[in-house]
Amino acid sequence: MWTVTVGLTCLLAMLPEQAGKISIENPKLLHGFPGLPRASNKFVHGDAFCLAFDIKGLTADAEGKVIYSLLTEVMVNGRLEFKHESKDIEAIDSLGGNVLSAFTQLNIGLDQPDGKYTVKVTATEKKTKAITTVAKEFILTKADLGIVRVRTTADRDEKVSISAFSVGESVWLDMSIVGFARDKAKQPNLKITMAIVDSNGNPTVQKPPVAEISKGVAPDLELLPLQFFISMNRAGKFTIKLKVLDQVSGKNVSLDLPLEVTQAK
């Protein structure tokens, strides 16, 4: 089963383009939107595919309004499997310009078949009927153990997603664990570590935070959510190193995430 989310952020000032011609540029995979860059196009069941991009050449009316729609199509091994067309999406060109930052996100079901997938996004501007497309491939495989649906939020309730971090802010790193084993009592036994290293590879703390989960997990739960808190107390480039050890199966999985913290002027 697939579920899809589409949306926009804001319009950015650019030089005028010829009316009626639009294009999609700067496509990139993210861990949620807005979110940290995703280095790999390999996904596992239960993960979220997030493709962000810029739509260039949009035409706003006199009040700065832009209306467009997004058609998201998912093909597996060349066969159309899923299609979703958004309702009309409105944006206000408050700063003037012709570039819209937009995205489409697909939550991948646990029962999806393995294979090579292609996500094709078609943007249509309602005023000029101009159309542009972008396509991105990804590989889906079943995970014996996986870290999925990673997001960075400004609040513990996961309502405000963020991707730019400044000194003095606090961030919640949200994720889910999938593919874990259970013991005779039908409970997992997981040890999850979040270490952070600086640009020289030195750990920022001697004893990184560890979450251990071995009880209170519903027997039918397949996506196990958890959070880590990060305080942005100094500027620099860092790497978040997540590691999950399944102490029932003996398997482990790790994930590295880039983190850049800037000093607000």
N, C-alpha and C positions, 0 to 999 in steps of 0.2 A: 504494500500500500504506500502511495506517495501522498504527501501534502506539500503545498507550495505557498510561499510568501513572496510578494513582490513589493517594491517601494522605491522611495527616493530619499535623498538627503536635502540638498539645496542646489540652487543655480549659481554658477560661478561666472564672474565677468570674463568675457573673451571678445575678440574682434568679431565684427559682423560677418556672417556667412551668407551665401546666396540662398534665398528663400526656396523651400521645396526640396532641398538636399540635406539629408541628415546622415550621420554615420555613428557607429559604435566604436569607441577606442578604449585603450588601456584595460582590457579585460583581465581580471585577476581573481584567484581563489582566496577566500578568507575563512577564518574560523568565526562564523557568524558575521552579522553586519550591524554597525561597523565593527570590525574585529581584527585580530592579529593576522598577519600573512600566513597562508598555508603553503608549505613548500612542496608537498606531494599531491599528485592526482590519484593516489590510491586510497580507496575508501572501504569501510567495512559496514556490514549490516547494522542499522540503528544510528548511523552517522547522519550528518547534515551537509549537503552540498550547497555552498554559497558562492555565487558568481557575481562580482561587482564590476561595474563598467561605467564609462561616460558616454552619454548621448550628445553628440555635437551637431550644431546647426539648427537647433530648435527655434521656432518663431513665436514670440510672445505677443499678446494683444496690447492695446494701449494701457491696460491696467497691470500689465506684467504677467498675465495668466498664460500658462502653457497646459495643454491637455494632450495626453498620449495614452497608449495602452501597450501592454506587454503580452505576447504570446510565448509561453514556455512549452517546448516539446522535448520529450525524452525518448531516445531511440536506444535499443539494446541490440548489438550485433546487426545493425542496419534496419531493425524493425521498430516501427512506432509503437511505444508501450503506454505513454501517458501524455496528455495534452491539457494545458490550462490557459485560458485567456482571461486576463484581468478585466475588470470594469474600467471605465475611463478614470485615469489618475490625473489629478490637478496639482500643479505646482505654481508658485508665485515667484517670478523673477525679480526679487526685491532689490538685488544689486545691479541689475542690468546684465545682459550677456546672452550666451546661447549654448551653454553647456550644462547638462543635468547629470548629476551623479545618481545612479540607480543600481538596483540589484534584483536578483531572483534567488530564492532559497528553497531547496527541496529537502524535506525530512525523509530519509530513506527507511523504508520499513524493514522489519526483521525477516520478512519472508520473500524479499526480492531475490530473483535468480542472479547468480554470479555472471560476470561478463564484462564486455567493453561497452560503456554507455557514452552516448553523445547528447549533451544538452544544447538545444538550439533556442535562442531567444530572438524574437522579432519585435522590434519597437515600431509603432505606427503613430505618427503625429496626426491628430485629428483635423487640425486646421488645413494643412497642405496635403494630407494623405501620403506624405513621404514615408518610406519604409526602409529599415536597415536591419541587418541580422548579425549575430555572432554565434559561434559554436565552440563548445569546449568538451573535450573527452575526459572520461575518468574510468578507472578500473574498480569494480566492486567484487570483493571476495568475502567469504565467511571468516569471522575472527574467532579463534579459540579464546582470545582475550583482547579487548580493545579499549582505548580511550576515545570517546566520541562526544560530539556536540559541545565542543569547547567554546566558551564565551567569556568576555571580560565585561563586567558591569560595575556601575558606580554604587549600587545598592545590593543589600543582601537578598532582596526579593526578586532580583534579576529583571527589573522593569526598565532600567536605563543602561543600554549598551554603550560602551565607549571603546575607542581605539587609540586616542592620543592622550598621553599621560604627562602630567607636570608635577614637579616637586610640591609636596604638601597634600597631594590627593591620596585617597585610599581606594583600592580596587578589590573586587571579588572575582576570583578565577573560578568559573563554573564549568562543570563537565559531567559526563556520565560514564560508567564502566559497563561494558557489555561482554558477554561470552564467558562469564565467571562460572566456576564449578561450585557445587554445594556438598556439604558433608552429610553424614547419616541423619543429622537433625534437620536437614534441608536448609541449612544456613551457609552463606559464603564465609570465607576467612581471608580477607583482603588486607594488605598493607600498602598504603598509597603514600609516597613521599614526594614533596615538592621542594627541590633544591634550586637555588638561584646562584649563578656564577657571574662575575663581572667580565669585562672585555678581555681580560688576561687569563680567564679561566679559573680565577680564585673564588671560592665559595664566600658568599656575603655573610653567612652565619655558620658557627661551628656545628650547631645541631638544627638541621632544617625541620620544618613541621611534618608530622606523620599522622595520617588518619588510619585507624584500624577498625574494620567493620566485620563483625562476626556474629551479630545477633540482631533481632528485631526487624529482619528483612522479610517482607511478604513472600510466600512461596511462589507466587506467579509473577513476581517482579523480574523483568529481564534487563531493564535499563536502570542502573543504580546511580542516582545523582549524588554529587557532593561538591563542596566548595572549599577554597583556600582564600585566606585574607592576605593582601599584600599592601604594605605601607610604602608609598613613594617618597622616601626621605632624602634621596639625593639623585642628582642628574647622572646620566651615563647610559651606556649600552650594556644590556644584560641578556642572559639566556635563562629561561625557566626550564628546568629539567624535571619532568614528571616521570615517575616510575611506579608501576603497579605490580605487586607480587601476589599471585594467587596461591595461598598456602595450603589449599586443598589439592589442586592439580600440580603445583610446583612450577607453573608457567609464569612468565613475566612479560611485560610490555612497557615501552618507554616512549616518550614524546618530548621533543625540544621545541620551545616557543621563543621567538625573539621578542625582546622588551626594550623599548627606548624611552627614557624619562628625560624631559627637558626642564630647564630652569625658566620659569615664567619671568618675563621682563617687566 
